[in-house]
Amino acid sequence: MKIAILGTRGIPASYSGFETAVEQLALRLSARGHEVVVYCRPHVVDARLKRYKGAQLVHLHTVRNKYLDTFVHTLLSAVHTALVTKPDVALFFIAGNSPLCTITKWASIPAVINVDGLDSDRRKWPALAKAYLRLAESRAPRWADRAITDSHAVADVFERRYGQRIGVVPYGVHDPGFDGTETLTRLGLEPRKYILFVGRLEPENNPHLLVEAFSRIAGARARGMKLAIVGGAPYAGEYIRHVWRTADPRVVFPGYVFGRGYWELQRHAYLFCAPTEVGGTHPVILEAMAAGNCVLVNDHPPNAETVGDAGIYFSGRDGVDALVAQLERLLGDPELVAEYRARALARARRYSWEVVTDQYEELLAGVCKDRGPGPLPAFLLDDQQPRIEAAAIAE
């Protein structure tokens, strides 16, 4: 098959889980003999790079605006796909791009869209943007030939909200095995002497909550720990400055860290904290588990689906007080942390990019064959992980 991938910032991955998924899929689909074309934004990916991980890269400019960046780039990519690339199938990411699936379908190119974790729930969007995103989410199964997400918990919400079941293909995880400490030394960190957060610095990911909770833990209870807040966001300058202003001197803000440095930080943390309250499966949580981290997460249902009984939870409803209590508990009990590191490693083995690629390959081939929506294939509905009510397992 010739497969076009649209809607992300492009590869190499340098922003979020979307790009990580595209990079892993491009590598494996190309190795299986498929022709993969990935659309990139030149302000993110070096326009001189024409191929990566076996995929052809197409660079198209966009409008550098918080609300228009993704949509305009995907619009141009969809037109280019329909008129120039002409693949057998187009794979879109992000629910807000669902109207653009009609462009490739107009050109008789079937479309699959991964709606991710229902972006309309994010507080960063004003009312008009939320209304558009709700419309785009609700119509995604109609405008595309197949709509999927990465979490059964998100599929449940989608079905309750819009009255239609969509398929699920999870994320995978691949640990490259980097275990050096050069990045720690550069940032003034010591192995097992820091708590790690990785993600976009946006309100729904709650880095401010973690910074505030950490500031309440002082003296002997803190055990000499630091807090590393890794990440950024292109259009959240005021919020990021607020997080910086409220942080105490023990908090380190290195910005984005990728590749070897990222995995060094994952490998040597005392624990990994994901206070996020929106979205589906977060790849950084899977990567934290694969790196052997004890993971502490908000009891948001998709987080619970990912972590199961291999992590510790705090109540998102109770906010900073609940987070402080769990941080103090874990800081005071290294044996418990060691136990959850082992649990995390065991659970991470369930998530294989090879299996995920198998599912995408079967999905894309089926859509090409059917040339239109039909009943969901059985593997898209198969929930092999037990449904876990977050409230029931939060400690």
C-alpha positions as CSV (number, residue, x, y, z in Angstrom):
1,M,0.0,0.0,0.0
2,K,0.9,3.6,-0.4
3,I,0.0,5.4,2.8
4,A,-0.2,9.1,3.5
5,I,-0.1,10.3,7.1
6,L,-1.5,13.8,7.8
7,G,-2.4,16.0,10.8
8,T,0.7,15.8,12.9
9,R,3.8,18.1,13.0
10,G,5.8,15.4,11.3
11,I,8.9,13.3,12.1
12,P,11.4,13.0,13.7
13,A,9.2,13.1,16.7
14,S,9.7,16.5,18.5
15,Y,6.5,17.4,20.2
16,S,3.9,14.8,21.3
17,G,2.7,11.3,21.3
18,F,1.1,11.7,17.8
19,E,4.6,12.2,16.3
20,T,6.0,9.3,18.3
21,A,3.2,7.0,16.9
22,V,3.8,8.2,13.3
23,E,7.6,7.6,13.7
24,Q,7.1,4.1,15.0
25,L,4.5,3.3,12.4
26,A,6.5,4.7,9.5
27,L,9.5,2.7,10.5
28,R,7.6,-0.6,10.7
29,L,5.2,-0.1,7.8
30,S,8.1,0.9,5.5
31,A,10.1,-2.2,6.6
32,R,7.1,-4.3,5.6
33,G,7.2,-3.0,2.1
34,H,4.6,-0.2,2.2
35,E,5.3,3.2,0.8
36,V,4.8,5.8,3.5
37,V,4.5,9.6,3.0
38,V,4.4,11.8,6.1
39,Y,3.4,15.5,5.9
40,C,5.6,17.8,8.0
41,R,5.6,21.4,9.1
42,P,8.9,23.1,8.2
43,H,9.0,25.2,11.4
44,V,9.2,22.0,13.3
45,V,11.0,19.5,11.0
46,D,14.1,20.6,9.0
47,A,12.8,21.0,5.5
48,R,16.1,19.7,4.1
49,L,15.2,16.2,5.5
50,K,13.5,14.3,2.7
51,R,13.3,10.8,4.2
52,Y,13.2,9.5,7.7
53,K,12.7,6.0,9.1
54,G,11.9,4.7,5.6
55,A,9.2,7.4,5.0
56,Q,9.1,10.2,2.4
57,L,8.7,13.6,4.1
58,V,6.6,16.3,2.4
59,H,7.0,19.8,3.9
60,L,4.2,22.3,3.6
61,H,4.0,25.7,5.3
62,T,1.1,26.7,7.5
63,V,-0.3,29.7,9.5
64,R,1.6,30.1,12.8
65,N,-1.4,30.5,15.0
66,K,-2.7,28.6,18.0
67,Y,-6.1,28.0,16.4
68,L,-5.2,27.6,12.7
69,D,-1.8,26.0,12.7
70,T,-2.9,22.3,12.6
71,F,-6.1,22.8,10.5
72,V,-4.4,24.9,7.8
73,H,-1.5,22.5,7.5
74,T,-3.8,19.5,7.3
75,L,-6.0,21.2,4.7
76,L,-3.0,21.9,2.5
77,S,-1.7,18.3,3.1
78,A,-5.1,16.8,2.2
79,V,-5.2,18.8,-1.1
80,H,-1.6,17.7,-1.8
81,T,-2.5,14.1,-1.0
82,A,-5.6,14.2,-3.3
83,L,-3.8,15.9,-6.3
84,V,-0.2,14.9,-6.0
85,T,0.6,12.0,-3.7
86,K,-2.4,9.9,-4.6
87,P,-1.9,7.2,-2.0
88,D,-4.1,4.1,-1.5
89,V,-5.2,5.3,1.9
90,A,-4.9,8.4,4.1
91,L,-4.3,8.2,7.8
92,F,-5.3,11.4,9.6
93,F,-4.7,12.3,13.3
94,I,-6.7,14.7,15.6
95,A,-10.5,14.9,15.6
96,G,-10.5,18.6,14.5
97,N,-9.1,17.4,11.1
98,S,-12.1,15.1,10.4
99,P,-13.8,17.5,7.9
100,L,-10.7,17.3,5.8
101,C,-11.1,13.6,5.3
102,T,-13.8,14.5,2.8
103,I,-11.1,16.0,0.5
104,T,-9.2,12.7,0.1
105,K,-12.5,10.8,-0.1
106,W,-13.5,13.1,-3.0
107,A,-10.4,11.9,-4.8
108,S,-11.4,8.3,-4.1
109,I,-8.8,7.9,-1.4
110,P,-10.3,6.2,1.7
111,A,-9.6,7.9,5.0
112,V,-9.0,6.7,8.5
113,I,-8.8,9.2,11.4
114,N,-7.5,8.7,15.0
115,V,-9.5,11.2,17.1
116,D,-7.1,10.7,20.1
117,G,-8.6,11.7,23.4
118,L,-11.5,14.1,22.5
119,D,-9.7,17.4,22.2
120,S,-13.0,19.4,22.8
121,D,-12.5,18.6,26.6
122,R,-9.4,20.8,26.8
123,R,-9.9,24.0,28.7
124,K,-7.5,25.9,26.5
125,W,-10.1,26.2,23.7
126,P,-12.6,29.1,23.7
127,A,-16.3,28.4,23.3
128,L,-16.4,28.7,19.5
129,A,-13.4,26.3,19.1
130,K,-15.0,23.8,21.5
131,A,-18.2,23.9,19.5
132,Y,-16.3,23.2,16.3
133,L,-14.4,20.4,17.9
134,R,-17.6,18.7,19.2
135,L,-19.0,18.9,15.7
136,A,-15.8,17.5,14.2
137,E,-15.7,14.7,16.8
138,S,-19.3,13.7,16.3
139,R,-19.0,13.6,12.5
140,A,-15.6,11.9,12.3
141,P,-17.1,8.4,11.7
142,R,-19.2,9.9,8.9
143,W,-16.5,12.1,7.2
144,A,-13.9,9.4,7.4
145,D,-14.2,5.8,6.4
146,R,-13.1,4.7,9.8
147,A,-12.7,6.6,13.1
148,I,-10.5,5.2,15.9
149,T,-9.0,6.2,19.2
150,D,-6.3,4.8,21.4
151,S,-8.2,4.0,24.5
152,H,-11.3,2.0,25.3
153,A,-12.2,4.5,28.0
154,V,-12.3,7.3,25.4
155,A,-14.3,5.0,23.1
156,D,-16.8,4.6,25.9
157,V,-17.1,8.4,26.3
158,F,-17.5,8.8,22.5
159,E,-20.3,6.3,22.4
160,R,-22.2,7.9,25.3
161,R,-21.7,11.4,23.9
162,Y,-22.3,10.8,20.2
163,G,-24.2,7.5,20.1
164,Q,-21.7,5.6,18.0
165,R,-18.9,3.1,18.8
166,I,-15.5,3.7,17.3
167,G,-12.6,1.3,17.1
168,V,-9.5,1.2,19.4
169,V,-5.9,0.8,18.4
170,P,-3.6,1.4,21.4
171,Y,-0.2,3.0,21.5
172,G,2.9,0.9,21.8
173,V,6.2,1.5,23.5
174,H,9.8,0.8,22.6
175,D,12.7,1.2,25.0
176,P,16.0,1.9,23.2
177,G,17.9,1.0,26.3
178,F,19.8,4.3,26.9
179,D,21.0,4.4,30.5
180,G,23.7,7.0,30.7
181,T,23.7,10.0,33.1
182,E,25.2,12.8,30.9
183,T,21.8,14.6,30.7
184,L,21.3,14.4,34.5
185,T,24.7,15.9,35.1
186,R,24.0,18.7,32.6
187,L,20.7,19.5,34.5
188,G,22.2,19.2,38.0
189,L,20.2,16.1,38.8
190,E,21.2,12.9,40.5
191,P,19.9,9.3,39.8
192,R,16.9,8.5,42.0
193,K,16.9,12.0,43.4
194,Y,14.3,13.7,41.3
195,I,10.6,13.4,40.4
196,L,9.9,13.5,36.6
197,F,7.1,15.1,34.6
198,V,7.1,15.0,30.8
199,G,4.4,16.6,28.6
200,R,3.0,19.7,27.0
201,L,2.9,22.5,29.6
202,E,-0.8,23.1,29.3
203,P,-3.5,23.4,32.0
204,E,-5.1,20.0,31.4
205,N,-1.8,18.3,31.9
206,N,-1.6,20.0,35.3
207,P,2.2,20.7,35.7
208,H,1.1,23.7,37.9
209,L,-0.6,21.2,40.2
210,L,2.6,19.1,40.5
211,V,4.7,22.2,41.1
212,E,2.4,23.4,43.8
213,A,2.3,20.0,45.5
214,F,6.1,19.7,45.4
215,S,6.5,23.1,47.0
216,R,4.5,21.9,50.0
217,I,6.9,19.1,50.6
218,A,10.0,20.4,52.4
219,G,12.8,19.3,54.8
220,A,13.2,15.7,55.7
221,R,10.1,14.6,53.9
222,A,11.5,15.8,50.5
223,R,14.6,13.5,51.0
224,G,16.7,16.0,48.9
225,M,14.6,15.5,45.8
226,K,14.3,17.8,42.9
227,L,11.4,18.1,40.4
228,A,12.2,18.0,36.6
229,I,9.4,19.5,34.5
230,V,10.2,18.5,30.9
231,G,8.3,19.9,28.0
232,G,6.8,23.1,26.6
233,A,4.0,24.3,24.3
234,P,4.2,26.7,21.4
235,Y,1.1,28.8,22.2
236,A,0.9,28.7,26.0
237,G,3.5,31.3,26.9
238,E,1.5,33.0,29.7
239,Y,0.6,29.7,31.3
240,I,4.2,28.5,31.2
241,R,5.4,31.8,32.8
242,H,2.8,31.3,35.6
243,V,4.2,27.8,36.2
244,W,7.8,29.2,36.3
245,R,6.8,32.0,38.7
246,T,5.2,29.6,41.2
247,A,8.0,27.0,41.2
248,D,10.6,26.9,44.0
249,P,14.4,26.6,43.4
250,R,14.3,22.8,43.5
251,V,12.3,22.7,40.2
252,V,14.2,22.3,37.0
253,F,12.7,23.3,33.6
254,P,14.9,22.0,30.8
255,G,12.3,22.5,28.0
256,Y,11.9,19.7,25.5
257,V,14.3,16.8,25.8
258,F,14.3,14.0,23.1
259,G,16.1,10.8,22.2
260,R,18.9,9.6,24.4
261,G,18.6,12.4,26.9
262,Y,14.9,11.8,27.3
263,W,15.4,8.1,28.1
264,E,18.2,8.9,30.5
265,L,15.8,11.1,32.5
266,Q,13.1,8.4,32.4
267,R,15.6,5.7,33.5
268,H,16.9,7.3,36.6
269,A,13.9,9.1,38.1
270,Y,12.8,8.2,41.6
271,L,9.2,8.3,40.2
272,F,7.3,9.6,37.3
273,C,4.2,11.7,37.8
274,A,1.4,12.2,35.2
275,P,-1.2,14.5,36.7
276,T,-3.0,14.9,33.3
277,E,-6.8,14.9,33.3
278,V,-7.7,14.7,29.6
279,G,-6.8,12.7,26.6
280,G,-6.5,9.0,25.9
281,T,-3.4,6.8,26.2
282,H,-0.4,9.0,27.0
283,P,2.8,7.6,25.4
284,V,4.9,9.1,28.1
285,I,3.2,7.0,30.7
286,L,3.9,3.8,28.7
287,E,7.5,5.0,28.3
288,A,7.9,5.6,32.0
289,M,6.7,2.1,32.7
290,A,9.0,0.6,30.1
291,A,11.9,2.5,31.7
292,G,11.1,0.9,35.0
293,N,9.6,3.9,36.7
294,C,7.2,3.9,39.6
295,V,4.3,5.9,38.1
296,L,1.9,8.2,39.9
297,V,-1.1,9.3,37.8
298,N,-4.3,11.2,38.0
299,D,-7.3,8.8,38.3
300,H,-8.5,9.9,34.8
301,P,-10.0,6.7,33.3
302,P,-7.7,6.4,30.3
303,N,-4.7,6.7,32.7
304,A,-6.2,3.8,34.7
305,E,-6.7,1.8,31.6
306,T,-3.0,2.2,30.7
307,V,-1.6,1.7,34.2
308,G,-4.0,-0.8,35.7
309,D,-2.6,-2.1,39.0
310,A,1.0,-1.3,38.1
311,G,0.8,2.3,39.3
312,I,-0.3,4.6,42.1
313,Y,-3.2,7.0,41.8
314,F,-4.3,10.3,43.3
315,S,-7.8,11.7,43.1
316,G,-8.1,14.4,40.4
317,R,-11.2,15.6,42.2
318,D,-9.3,16.3,45.4
319,G,-6.5,18.0,43.5
320,V,-3.3,19.2,45.1
321,D,-4.0,17.9,48.6
322,A,-4.4,14.3,47.2
323,L,-1.3,14.7,45.1
324,V,0.7,15.9,48.1
325,A,-0.4,12.9,50.2
326,Q,0.6,10.4,47.6
327,L,4.0,12.1,46.9
328,E,4.8,12.1,50.6
329,R,3.7,8.4,50.9
330,L,6.0,7.4,48.0
331,L,8.9,9.6,49.1
332,G,8.8,8.0,52.5
333,D,8.6,4.4,51.3
334,P,11.4,3.4,48.8
335,E,10.4,-0.2,49.1
336,L,6.9,0.5,47.8
337,V,8.5,2.5,44.9
338,A,10.7,-0.5,44.1
339,E,7.7,-2.8,44.1
340,Y,5.8,-0.5,41.6
341,R,8.9,-0.2,39.4
342,A,8.7,-4.0,38.9
343,R,5.0,-3.9,38.3
344,A,5.4,-1.2,35.7
345,L,8.1,-3.1,33.8
346,A,5.9,-6.2,33.7
347,R,2.9,-4.3,32.4
348,A,4.9,-2.4,29.8
349,R,5.6,-5.7,28.1
350,R,2.0,-5.8,27.0
351,Y,2.4,-2.8,24.7
352,S,4.2,-3.7,21.5
353,W,4.7,-1.4,18.5
354,E,4.9,-4.5,16.3
355,V,1.4,-5.6,17.4
356,V,0.1,-2.0,17.0
357,T,1.5,-1.9,13.5
358,D,-0.2,-5.2,12.8
359,Q,-3.5,-3.7,13.7
360,Y,-3.0,-0.5,11.7
361,E,-1.9,-2.5,8.7
362,E,-5.0,-4.7,8.9
363,L,-7.2,-1.6,9.4
364,L,-5.7,0.3,6.5
365,A,-5.8,-2.7,4.1
366,G,-9.4,-3.4,5.1
367,V,-10.5,0.2,4.4
368,C,-8.7,0.0,1.0
369,K,-10.5,-3.2,0.1
370,D,-14.0,-2.1,1.3
371,R,-13.7,1.5,0.0
372,G,-16.2,2.7,2.5
373,P,-17.4,2.2,6.1
374,G,-18.7,-1.1,7.2
375,P,-19.1,-2.9,10.5
376,L,-16.1,-2.5,12.9
377,P,-13.6,-5.3,12.5
378,A,-13.5,-7.6,15.6
379,F,-10.0,-6.6,16.6
380,L,-10.9,-3.0,16.9
381,L,-13.6,-3.9,19.5
382,D,-11.5,-6.4,21.4
383,D,-10.8,-5.1,24.9
384,Q,-8.2,-7.5,26.2
385,Q,-7.4,-5.3,29.2
386,P,-9.9,-5.4,32.1
387,R,-12.1,-2.4,32.4
388,I,-10.9,-0.5,35.5
389,E,-12.9,2.0,37.3
390,A,-10.4,4.7,38.4
391,A,-12.4,5.6,41.5
392,A,-12.2,2.0,42.6
393,I,-8.4,1.7,42.5
394,A,-7.4,5.2,43.6
395,E,-5.5,4.9,46.8
